[in-house]
Amino acid sequence: MTRVALIDDHESVRLGLEAACARGGTERVVFSGSSVPEYLRWCESHTALPADVVVLDLTLGDGTTVTENVRQLVGDGSHVIIHSVADRPAAVREALSAGAAGIVSKSSPIDDVTAAIRAVALGELLHNVEWASAIEGDIDFADAQLSARERDVLRLYAAGLPLKAVADRLGIAYSTAKENITRVRVKYVEVGRPAPTKVDLLRRAMEDGILMDSEAASGR
């Protein structure tokens, strides 16, 4: 059973999502509220584990920013799905850069939202029309200006190969492969898209089209 938190300042949206999760039978809504601080207080007061997946409105009415909201939730251990009208590409990009797993438009069928919850709970990233629209044409977001060698190392490493296997596959020294990954991380930091973990590197590789879903699944 996937534990879900719903954070949206429109109660009707939360009620609809809660009903859809109950109907599906594989998700249980453990929190429904209008702000991230409210959710964090609830977790603390109930000594509850963080939700597996948080469905978060892009813009809340409490003055918080999408970056601080997403980072707090991801830092707490949850996967985050942005549930929004998706008419603010810059804010969507900001959410994705902060660590959100993807976006689902509020105009999408509600079954698409529950399907997204199930996918993200399994550790998948959401690549859909809304995601593509958010990053299309944004040079800083789409291009960390990696060299051809850095892209090759990132593609294999993010696909799941150990760094030594990456070096062997490319015919380079282990130290060279390690140096390339270090430079990749530095370059992503420089464009505001840090990737401190291997999961973050997978996210960046998929965002930038360096690695496709099929490659990530097969570990090629």
URLIN-V549500 format. One record per pair of residues at least 12 apart in sequence whose C-alpha atoms are under 8 Angstrom apart, sorted by sequence separation. I is the first residue (numbers start at 1). J is the second residue. D is the distance in Angstrom with one decimal. If there is no record, write none. Layout:
i & j & d
I & J & D
I & J & D
This chain:
i & j & d
6 & 18 & 8.0
104 & 116 & 7.6
82 & 95 & 7.6
153 & 166 & 6.5
164 & 177 & 7.9
153 & 167 & 7.9
163 & 177 & 6.8
202 & 216 & 8.0
163 & 178 & 7.0
185 & 201 & 7.9
86 & 103 & 8.0
153 & 170 & 7.9
14 & 32 & 6.7
82 & 100 & 6.9
86 & 104 & 8.0
14 & 33 & 7.9
54 & 73 & 7.7
80 & 99 & 7.6
81 & 100 & 6.0
82 & 101 & 8.0
84 & 103 & 7.3
86 & 105 & 5.9
101 & 120 & 6.9
80 & 100 & 4.9
81 & 101 & 5.8
82 & 102 & 6.3
83 & 103 & 5.9
84 & 104 & 6.6
85 & 105 & 5.2
86 & 106 & 7.8
30 & 51 & 7.3
79 & 100 & 6.9
80 & 101 & 5.6
81 & 102 & 5.4
82 & 103 & 4.5
83 & 104 & 5.1
84 & 105 & 5.1
85 & 106 & 5.1
11 & 33 & 7.9
79 & 101 & 6.5
80 & 102 & 7.4
81 & 103 & 5.6
82 & 104 & 6.2
83 & 105 & 5.7
84 & 106 & 5.2
85 & 107 & 6.7
4 & 27 & 6.6
6 & 29 & 7.3
11 & 34 & 7.8
81 & 104 & 7.1
83 & 106 & 6.0
101 & 124 & 7.7
102 & 125 & 6.2
103 & 126 & 6.9
1 & 25 & 8.0
2 & 26 & 6.3
3 & 27 & 6.0
4 & 28 & 5.8
5 & 29 & 5.7
9 & 33 & 7.1
10 & 34 & 7.3
54 & 78 & 6.5
56 & 80 & 6.8
58 & 82 & 6.0
101 & 125 & 5.2
102 & 126 & 4.8
153 & 177 & 6.5
1 & 26 & 5.1
2 & 27 & 4.6
3 & 28 & 5.1
4 & 29 & 4.6
5 & 30 & 5.8
6 & 31 & 6.2
7 & 32 & 6.0
8 & 33 & 6.4
9 & 34 & 4.2
35 & 60 & 6.9
52 & 77 & 7.6
53 & 78 & 5.5
54 & 79 & 6.1
55 & 80 & 6.0
56 & 81 & 6.0
57 & 82 & 5.8
58 & 83 & 6.5
66 & 91 & 7.2
70 & 95 & 6.5
74 & 99 & 6.7
101 & 126 & 6.2
102 & 127 & 7.0
103 & 128 & 7.9
105 & 130 & 6.8
1 & 27 & 5.4
2 & 28 & 6.0
3 & 29 & 6.0
4 & 30 & 5.8
5 & 31 & 4.7
6 & 32 & 4.7
7 & 33 & 5.1
8 & 34 & 4.8
9 & 35 & 7.0
34 & 60 & 7.4
50 & 76 & 6.5
51 & 77 & 7.9
52 & 78 & 5.1
53 & 79 & 4.7
54 & 80 & 4.9
55 & 81 & 4.9
56 & 82 & 5.0
57 & 83 & 5.0
58 & 84 & 5.5
74 & 100 & 7.6
104 & 130 & 6.8
1 & 28 & 6.5
3 & 30 & 6.2
4 & 31 & 7.0
5 & 32 & 5.9
6 & 33 & 6.4
7 & 34 & 5.2
8 & 35 & 6.8
35 & 62 & 7.1
50 & 77 & 6.4
51 & 78 & 5.9
52 & 79 & 6.2
53 & 80 & 5.8
54 & 81 & 6.2
55 & 82 & 6.0
56 & 83 & 5.6
57 & 84 & 5.6
67 & 94 & 6.3
71 & 98 & 5.8
103 & 130 & 6.4
153 & 180 & 6.9
154 & 181 & 6.7
7 & 35 & 5.8
50 & 78 & 6.2
53 & 81 & 7.3
55 & 83 & 6.2
66 & 94 & 7.1
67 & 95 & 5.8
70 & 98 & 6.0
71 & 99 & 6.7
103 & 131 & 6.2
153 & 181 & 7.0
7 & 36 & 6.8
66 & 95 & 5.9
70 & 99 & 6.6
102 & 131 & 6.5
70 & 100 & 6.4
150 & 180 & 5.5
154 & 184 & 7.6
67 & 98 & 5.6
149 & 180 & 7.6
150 & 181 & 7.0
7 & 39 & 7.8
36 & 69 & 6.3
58 & 91 & 7.5
150 & 183 & 7.8
58 & 92 & 7.4
150 & 184 & 6.5
81 & 116 & 7.9
81 & 117 & 7.5
36 & 73 & 7.8
58 & 95 & 7.8
146 & 184 & 6.8
81 & 120 & 7.9
158 & 198 & 6.6
79 & 120 & 6.8
93 & 134 & 5.8
146 & 187 & 7.5
158 & 199 & 7.5
79 & 121 & 7.1
92 & 134 & 6.1
93 & 135 & 6.4
145 & 187 & 7.5
144 & 187 & 5.9
158 & 201 & 6.0
159 & 202 & 7.0
86 & 130 & 6.7
89 & 133 & 7.2
90 & 134 & 7.0
144 & 188 & 5.8
158 & 202 & 4.6
89 & 134 & 4.6
5 & 51 & 5.8
89 & 135 & 7.5
4 & 51 & 5.3
7 & 54 & 7.2
144 & 191 & 6.4
154 & 201 & 7.5
158 & 205 & 7.0
3 & 51 & 5.0
4 & 52 & 6.0
5 & 53 & 6.4
6 & 54 & 5.9
7 & 55 & 6.2
8 & 56 & 6.2
9 & 57 & 7.7
93 & 141 & 7.6
3 & 52 & 5.1
4 & 53 & 5.0
5 & 54 & 4.7
6 & 55 & 5.0
7 & 56 & 4.9
8 & 57 & 5.1
2 & 52 & 6.2
3 & 53 & 6.6
4 & 54 & 5.7
5 & 55 & 6.2
6 & 56 & 6.3
7 & 57 & 6.3
141 & 191 & 7.2
155 & 205 & 6.6
2 & 53 & 7.5
4 & 55 & 7.4
9 & 60 & 6.0
140 & 191 & 6.1
154 & 205 & 7.0
8 & 60 & 6.7
9 & 61 & 6.7
141 & 193 & 7.7
159 & 211 & 7.3
158 & 211 & 7.8
155 & 210 & 6.0
154 & 210 & 7.9
155 & 211 & 5.6
159 & 215 & 6.3
160 & 216 & 7.2
159 & 216 & 4.5
158 & 216 & 7.3
159 & 217 & 7.5
161 & 219 & 6.6
151 & 210 & 6.8
159 & 218 & 7.6
160 & 219 & 5.1
161 & 220 & 7.7
159 & 219 & 4.6
160 & 220 & 7.6
159 & 220 & 6.0
156 & 219 & 7.7
53 & 117 & 6.6
156 & 220 & 6.5
142 & 207 & 7.1
143 & 208 & 6.8
142 & 208 & 5.3
53 & 120 & 7.2
53 & 121 & 6.3
52 & 121 & 6.4
125 & 203 & 7.4
20 & 110 & 7.0
24 & 114 & 7.8
20 & 111 & 7.4
27 & 118 & 8.0
17 & 110 & 7.2
21 & 114 & 6.6
20 & 114 & 7.2
97 & 192 & 7.3
98 & 193 & 7.5
97 & 193 & 5.4
97 & 194 & 8.0
2 & 118 & 7.6
2 & 121 & 6.9
